[in-house]
Amino acid sequence: MATCVIRDWQGKEAGKADLSLKVAKDSSAADLVQRAVVRQLAHARQGTASTLTRAEVAGGGRKPYKQKGTGRARQGSIRTPLRPGGGVIFGPKPRSYNLAMNRKERRLALRTALMSRVDAITVVKDFAASLDTPKSREICDALARFGIATGAKVLLVLDNPSEVVRRSVRNLEKVKLIAADQLNVFDLLHATHLLVSEQALAKIQEVYGDG
């Protein structure tokens, strides 16, 4: 179990919250999380790279020049990989980079990654509840009140983000907004700070606290 400090919109301490999630054993945690990250990055690849083999290159129906008498190496086709514009040997073809990982392992890796970042979590009560119109400046000022340095990579986790918050955050290059039930291992580990609303923390405990 870990205890997180709850802060109000002004950055003042407003209580504490507990987060209790089952994590992997120390002996297997690093390997489990590493496999989860590799799997996520692999699934992000399109796998659409494609090159032409000598059988697919256009042309090459006749011999480029006669076999003997030119002083050059013999050639039977302009499709050969030895000539510019010819086919590619062992080049990439469309493929799937998907890696298998069962659901229990994925959820355990996510819980382990989240609990390893407890020291970087700041829980906020009523996040941007007073924000009526989209204002990126208000979000930047709030990050400063929470002690987050300018330029730091921030993962903002909300239960049900409003359109006002979405539009306020979308222009901030270093701030990424994500729903509480859409967490992923890479974002949890990549961010410098995790900013979690009080409702999102309860949602995380509900969704991922099944052991």
C-alpha atoms as one frame of an Amber mdcrd trajectory, in Angstrom:
protein
   0.000   0.000   0.000   1.169   3.530  -0.812  -0.025   6.863   0.518  -0.344
   9.867  -1.783  -0.749  13.503  -0.768  -3.926  15.195  -2.015  -3.634  18.858
  -3.025  -6.351  21.348  -3.895  -6.366  23.490  -7.041  -4.225  26.101  -5.275
  -1.536  23.557  -4.487  -2.195  23.316  -0.745  -2.313  19.970   1.019  -5.900
  18.757   1.444  -5.467  15.261   2.838  -4.061  11.877   1.931  -5.217   8.951
  -0.202  -4.211   5.302  -0.226  -3.390   3.287  -3.337  -3.169  -0.460  -2.939
  -2.427  -2.590  -5.995  -0.917  -6.040  -6.274   2.526  -5.929  -7.914   4.944
  -8.486  -9.329   7.700 -10.083  -7.261  11.003  -8.237  -7.177  12.702 -11.099
  -8.997  10.387 -10.889 -12.017   9.117  -7.287 -11.981  11.816  -5.778 -14.226
  11.460  -8.491 -16.877   7.657  -8.281 -16.821   7.568  -4.500 -17.228  10.252
  -4.598 -19.923   8.240  -7.116 -21.959   5.126  -4.981 -21.589   6.949  -1.886
 -22.876   8.489  -3.770 -25.822   5.066  -5.173 -26.685   3.405  -1.753 -26.581
   6.056  -0.130 -28.780   5.947  -3.059 -31.202   2.162  -2.751 -31.523   2.595
   0.930 -32.403   4.545  -0.004 -35.538   2.547   0.038 -38.779   4.560  -2.704
 -40.460   3.801  -1.303 -43.937   7.409  -0.959 -45.210   7.730  -2.733 -48.543
  10.455  -3.081 -51.165  10.394  -4.676 -54.614  12.177  -7.931 -55.311  13.776
  -8.543 -58.711  10.598 -10.360 -59.715   8.511  -7.235 -59.026  10.714  -4.562
 -60.631   9.420  -3.328 -63.996  11.397  -4.059 -67.151  14.279  -6.436 -67.587
  12.747  -8.422 -70.394  15.844  -8.417 -72.548  19.542  -8.758 -71.967  21.064
  -5.263 -71.366  24.027  -5.894 -73.667  25.714  -8.826 -75.357  27.434 -11.511
 -73.324  30.961 -11.067 -74.685  33.164  -8.437 -76.217  32.235  -5.398 -74.109
  34.816  -5.869 -71.351  32.104  -5.522 -68.752  30.698  -8.075 -66.349  27.998
 -10.220 -67.899  24.418  -9.141 -67.145  21.196 -10.919 -67.955  18.646  -8.402
 -66.667  18.389  -4.834 -65.410  16.306  -6.182 -62.514  19.381  -7.639 -60.808
  20.051  -6.317 -57.299  23.581  -5.455 -58.452  22.288  -2.582 -60.628  20.790
   0.740 -59.501  17.007   0.510 -59.675  17.072  -3.257 -59.473  15.365  -5.474
 -56.932  16.199  -5.495 -53.221  17.628  -8.585 -51.561  15.867  -9.553 -48.325
  14.163  -6.153 -48.105  11.227  -5.458 -45.764   7.747  -6.617 -46.640   4.448
  -5.799 -44.871   4.277  -7.739 -41.622   2.771  -7.657 -38.148   5.020  -6.796
 -35.204   2.451  -7.865 -32.606   3.803  -9.747 -29.587   1.782 -12.082 -27.392
   1.265 -11.352 -23.696  -1.668 -12.683 -21.727  -4.128 -10.403 -19.966  -3.007
 -11.268 -16.433   0.593 -10.415 -17.271  -0.402  -7.142 -18.932  -2.448  -6.009
 -15.949   0.240  -7.090 -13.490   2.870  -5.169 -15.465   0.643  -2.074 -15.461
   0.055  -2.253 -11.699   3.759  -2.808 -11.072   4.722   0.173 -13.251   2.153
   2.405 -11.540   3.214   1.467  -8.019   6.857   2.028  -8.928   5.991   5.669
  -9.728   4.175   6.441  -6.470   6.782   9.038  -5.510   6.029  10.948  -8.724
   2.242  11.003  -8.211   0.425  14.176  -7.193  -3.271  13.750  -6.450  -5.411
  16.816  -7.142  -8.834  17.479  -5.669 -11.406  18.933  -8.116  -8.919  19.333
 -10.968  -9.768  22.451 -13.024 -13.332  22.480 -11.650 -13.381  26.288 -11.768
 -12.193  26.453 -15.372 -15.069  27.672 -17.572 -13.204  28.361 -20.807 -10.135
  26.658 -22.309  -6.981  28.338 -21.003  -3.578  26.696 -21.318  -2.108  29.370
 -19.049  -4.307  28.209 -16.169  -2.978  24.657 -16.514   0.628  25.914 -16.633
   0.084  28.019 -13.523  -1.460  25.037 -11.740   1.537  22.835 -12.612   3.826
  25.466 -11.093   1.726  25.509  -7.907   2.096  21.735  -7.674   5.879  22.105
  -7.815   6.297  20.775 -11.358   9.110  22.459 -13.262   8.510  24.038 -16.666
   9.336  21.611 -19.457   8.887  18.477 -17.335   6.998  15.597 -18.953   3.608
  15.341 -17.232   1.015  12.588 -17.522  -2.396  13.983 -16.566  -4.808  11.231
 -15.518  -8.481  12.185 -15.184 -11.598  10.072 -14.715 -13.809  11.865 -17.225
 -11.938  14.802 -18.835 -14.166  17.696 -19.864 -13.872  19.349 -23.246 -12.574
  22.500 -21.542  -9.675  20.588 -19.984  -8.949  18.734 -23.221  -8.688  21.976
 -25.167  -6.623  23.602 -22.431  -4.065  20.777 -22.448  -3.789  19.947 -26.149
  -1.377  22.829 -26.896   0.996  21.884 -24.088   3.740  19.824 -25.695   5.003
  18.184 -22.507   1.574  17.384 -21.005  -0.327  14.278 -22.060  -3.948  13.729
 -21.029  -5.248  10.190 -20.543  -8.355   8.631 -19.006  -8.020   6.654 -15.779
  -9.179   3.414 -17.403  -6.816   3.815 -20.388  -3.474   3.672 -18.590  -0.485
   2.096 -20.302   2.967   1.081 -19.105   5.009   3.257 -21.476   3.296   6.536
 -20.542   3.561   5.749 -16.826   7.310   5.199 -17.089   8.014   7.925 -19.653
   6.496  10.812 -17.683   8.487  12.739 -15.090   5.383  13.578 -13.033   1.996
  11.888 -12.740  -0.864  14.283 -12.035  -3.951  12.314 -10.975  -7.352  13.668
 -10.002  -8.968  12.319  -6.841 -11.770  10.718  -8.870  -9.243   9.137 -11.238
  -7.352   7.603  -8.314 -10.556   5.965  -7.113 -11.236   4.753 -10.661  -7.748
   3.259 -10.907  -8.258   1.419  -7.627 -11.598   0.131  -8.922 -10.430  -0.961
 -12.376  -6.962  -2.301 -11.607  -7.332  -3.348  -7.980  -8.685  -6.808  -8.732
  -5.420  -8.529  -7.876
